Amino acid sequence: PPPFWAFAWAGGQALARWLLDHPAEVAGQRIIDLATGSGLVGIAAMKAGAASVLAADIDPFCAAAVAANARSNGVEIAFTDANLLDAPPPPADLICAGDVFYEKPMADAVLAWLKQAQANGTRVIVGDPGRTYFPKSGLILLAEYTVPTTRELEDQEVKRSRVWALD
């Protein structure tokens, strides 16, 4: 398979666009970019004025991609390859999760963890292009974008992707 961290996934692209379009939502906040991949969402959060970003991905190869992309964009982002789902959510003002509902076991684990974070007072937003295991309820639509994709990941070159807030 291709290195998944090397692509700007549709859900992450929509989430990044939303953050850049709504800087007041992240200004001065502590952000977690869950399943960061290349760091796209975290970089957008920093560009929009976030105080800090913790980019998290269980693939350790993401560390180099996040560091290089952050440096190229003039921002600093912390990175961890620890599986955050194995522990209670760390303190944060906002958790962003792009494209995390494509496998059932992962979708179930991520959603439970995100709900735990929300119960602790953290706001949660997700970007998703209609993945199979996207939750059917409990989210509020914030925005919809058409984003370019690659045939290496998707069945089409353009996808409609949405940004949601956990309700």
QUIDALIN-V43389 format. One record per backbone hydrogen bond with DSSP energy under -0.5 kcal/mol. CO is the residue of the C=O (numbers start at 1). NH is the residue of the N-H. Records with the same first field share a line. If there is no record, write none. Layout:
CO->NH ; NH
This chain:
2->4
3->6
4->7
7->9
9->13
10->14
11->15
12->16
13->17
14->18
15->19
16->20
17->21
18->22
22->25
23->26 ; 27
26->29
29->31 ; 51 ; 52
30->93 ; 94
31->54
32->34 ; 96
33->36 ; 56
34->98
36->38 ; 39
39->43
40->44
41->45
42->46
43->47
44->48
45->50
46->49
49->28
52->31
53->55 ; 78
54->33 ; 56
55->80
56->35 ; 36
58->60
59->62
60->63
61->64 ; 65
62->66
63->67
64->68
65->69
66->70
67->71
68->72
69->73
70->73 ; 75
71->74
78->55
80->57
82->84
83->86
84->87
93->123
94->32
95->125
96->34
97->99 ; 127
101->133
103->107
104->108
105->109
106->110
107->111
108->112
109->113
110->114
111->115
112->116
113->117
114->118
115->119
116->120
117->120 ; 122
118->121
123->95
124->166
125->97
126->164
127->99
128->162
131->134
138->167
140->165
143->163
145->147 ; 161
147->159
150->153 ; 154
157->149
159->147 ; 161
161->145
162->128
163->142 ; 143
164->126
165->140
